[in-house]
Amino acid sequence: MWATEPVKIVNPDPAWSEQGLKIIHQLRELLLPFKVTEIEHIGSTAIPNLSAKPIIDIMAKL
Protein backbone atom coordinates (compact mmCIF):
# COMPACT_ATOMS: atom_id res chain seq x y z
CA MET A 1 0.00 0.00 0.00
CA TRP A 2 2.26 2.80 -1.22
CA ALA A 3 -0.31 5.22 -2.69
CA THR A 4 -1.90 6.54 0.46
CA GLU A 5 -2.29 10.21 -0.40
CA PRO A 6 -5.81 11.32 -1.28
CA VAL A 7 -6.72 11.97 -4.90
CA LYS A 8 -7.40 15.65 -5.46
CA ILE A 9 -9.70 16.62 -8.33
CA VAL A 10 -9.82 20.34 -9.09
CA ASN A 11 -11.83 22.60 -11.37
CA PRO A 12 -10.51 23.02 -14.92
CA ASP A 13 -7.63 25.46 -15.28
CA PRO A 14 -7.10 27.16 -18.68
CA ALA A 15 -3.37 27.35 -17.85
CA TRP A 16 -3.00 23.57 -18.16
CA SER A 17 -2.91 23.79 -21.95
CA GLU A 18 -0.21 26.46 -21.88
CA GLN A 19 1.79 24.52 -19.30
CA GLY A 20 1.58 21.41 -21.48
CA LEU A 21 2.86 23.31 -24.52
CA LYS A 22 5.74 24.76 -22.49
CA ILE A 23 6.77 21.31 -21.26
CA ILE A 24 6.52 19.88 -24.79
CA HIS A 25 8.76 22.67 -26.13
CA GLN A 26 11.38 21.98 -23.44
CA LEU A 27 11.26 18.24 -24.03
CA ARG A 28 11.60 18.63 -27.81
CA GLU A 29 14.89 20.44 -27.31
CA LEU A 30 16.16 17.89 -24.79
CA LEU A 31 15.06 14.81 -26.73
CA LEU A 32 15.98 15.91 -30.25
CA PRO A 33 19.42 14.18 -30.06
CA PHE A 34 17.50 10.95 -29.45
CA LYS A 35 15.33 11.51 -32.55
CA VAL A 36 12.17 11.99 -30.46
CA THR A 37 9.86 14.30 -32.40
CA GLU A 38 6.34 13.28 -31.39
CA ILE A 39 5.39 14.60 -27.96
CA GLU A 40 1.82 15.13 -26.75
CA HIS A 41 -0.03 16.51 -23.75
CA ILE A 42 -2.31 13.63 -22.71
CA GLY A 43 -4.61 12.77 -19.86
CA SER A 44 -7.43 14.66 -18.22
CA THR A 45 -5.63 18.02 -18.09
CA ALA A 46 -5.43 17.95 -21.91
CA ILE A 47 -9.23 17.98 -22.18
CA PRO A 48 -10.66 21.52 -22.03
CA ASN A 49 -13.22 22.24 -19.29
CA LEU A 50 -12.74 18.87 -17.56
CA SER A 51 -12.11 18.67 -13.82
CA ALA A 52 -8.92 16.70 -13.22
CA LYS A 53 -6.00 15.87 -11.00
CA PRO A 54 -3.67 18.87 -11.44
CA ILE A 55 -0.90 16.84 -13.08
CA ILE A 56 0.31 17.53 -16.63
CA ASP A 57 0.84 14.17 -18.35
CA ILE A 58 3.14 14.08 -21.37
CA MET A 59 3.85 11.19 -23.75
CA ALA A 60 6.69 10.91 -26.25
CA LYS A 61 7.08 8.48 -29.14
CA LEU A 62 10.34 7.29 -30.65
C-alpha positions as a Markdown table, in Angstrom:
| # | Residue | x | y | z |
|---|---|---|---|---|
| 1 | Met | 0.0 | 0.0 | 0.0 |
| 2 | Trp | 2.3 | 2.8 | -1.2 |
| 3 | Ala | -0.3 | 5.2 | -2.7 |
| 4 | Thr | -1.9 | 6.5 | 0.5 |
| 5 | Glu | -2.3 | 10.2 | -0.4 |
| 6 | Pro | -5.8 | 11.3 | -1.3 |
| 7 | Val | -6.7 | 12.0 | -4.9 |
| 8 | Lys | -7.4 | 15.7 | -5.5 |
| 9 | Ile | -9.7 | 16.6 | -8.3 |
| 10 | Val | -9.8 | 20.3 | -9.1 |
| 11 | Asn | -11.8 | 22.6 | -11.4 |
| 12 | Pro | -10.5 | 23.0 | -14.9 |
| 13 | Asp | -7.6 | 25.5 | -15.3 |
| 14 | Pro | -7.1 | 27.2 | -18.7 |
| 15 | Ala | -3.4 | 27.4 | -17.9 |
| 16 | Trp | -3.0 | 23.6 | -18.2 |
| 17 | Ser | -2.9 | 23.8 | -21.9 |
| 18 | Glu | -0.2 | 26.5 | -21.9 |
| 19 | Gln | 1.8 | 24.5 | -19.3 |
| 20 | Gly | 1.6 | 21.4 | -21.5 |
| 21 | Leu | 2.9 | 23.3 | -24.5 |
| 22 | Lys | 5.7 | 24.8 | -22.5 |
| 23 | Ile | 6.8 | 21.3 | -21.3 |
| 24 | Ile | 6.5 | 19.9 | -24.8 |
| 25 | His | 8.8 | 22.7 | -26.1 |
| 26 | Gln | 11.4 | 22.0 | -23.4 |
| 27 | Leu | 11.3 | 18.2 | -24.0 |
| 28 | Arg | 11.6 | 18.6 | -27.8 |
| 29 | Glu | 14.9 | 20.4 | -27.3 |
| 30 | Leu | 16.2 | 17.9 | -24.8 |
| 31 | Leu | 15.1 | 14.8 | -26.7 |
| 32 | Leu | 16.0 | 15.9 | -30.2 |
| 33 | Pro | 19.4 | 14.2 | -30.1 |
| 34 | Phe | 17.5 | 10.9 | -29.5 |
| 35 | Lys | 15.3 | 11.5 | -32.6 |
| 36 | Val | 12.2 | 12.0 | -30.5 |
| 37 | Thr | 9.9 | 14.3 | -32.4 |
| 38 | Glu | 6.3 | 13.3 | -31.4 |
| 39 | Ile | 5.4 | 14.6 | -28.0 |
| 40 | Glu | 1.8 | 15.1 | -26.8 |
| 41 | His | 0.0 | 16.5 | -23.8 |
| 42 | Ile | -2.3 | 13.6 | -22.7 |
| 43 | Gly | -4.6 | 12.8 | -19.9 |
| 44 | Ser | -7.4 | 14.7 | -18.2 |
| 45 | Thr | -5.6 | 18.0 | -18.1 |
| 46 | Ala | -5.4 | 17.9 | -21.9 |
| 47 | Ile | -9.2 | 18.0 | -22.2 |
| 48 | Pro | -10.7 | 21.5 | -22.0 |
| 49 | Asn | -13.2 | 22.2 | -19.3 |
| 50 | Leu | -12.7 | 18.9 | -17.6 |
| 51 | Ser | -12.1 | 18.7 | -13.8 |
| 52 | Ala | -8.9 | 16.7 | -13.2 |
| 53 | Lys | -6.0 | 15.9 | -11.0 |
| 54 | Pro | -3.7 | 18.9 | -11.4 |
| 55 | Ile | -0.9 | 16.8 | -13.1 |
| 56 | Ile | 0.3 | 17.5 | -16.6 |
| 57 | Asp | 0.8 | 14.2 | -18.3 |
| 58 | Ile | 3.1 | 14.1 | -21.4 |
| 59 | Met | 3.9 | 11.2 | -23.7 |
| 60 | Ala | 6.7 | 10.9 | -26.3 |
| 61 | Lys | 7.1 | 8.5 | -29.1 |
| 62 | Leu | 10.3 | 7.3 | -30.7 |
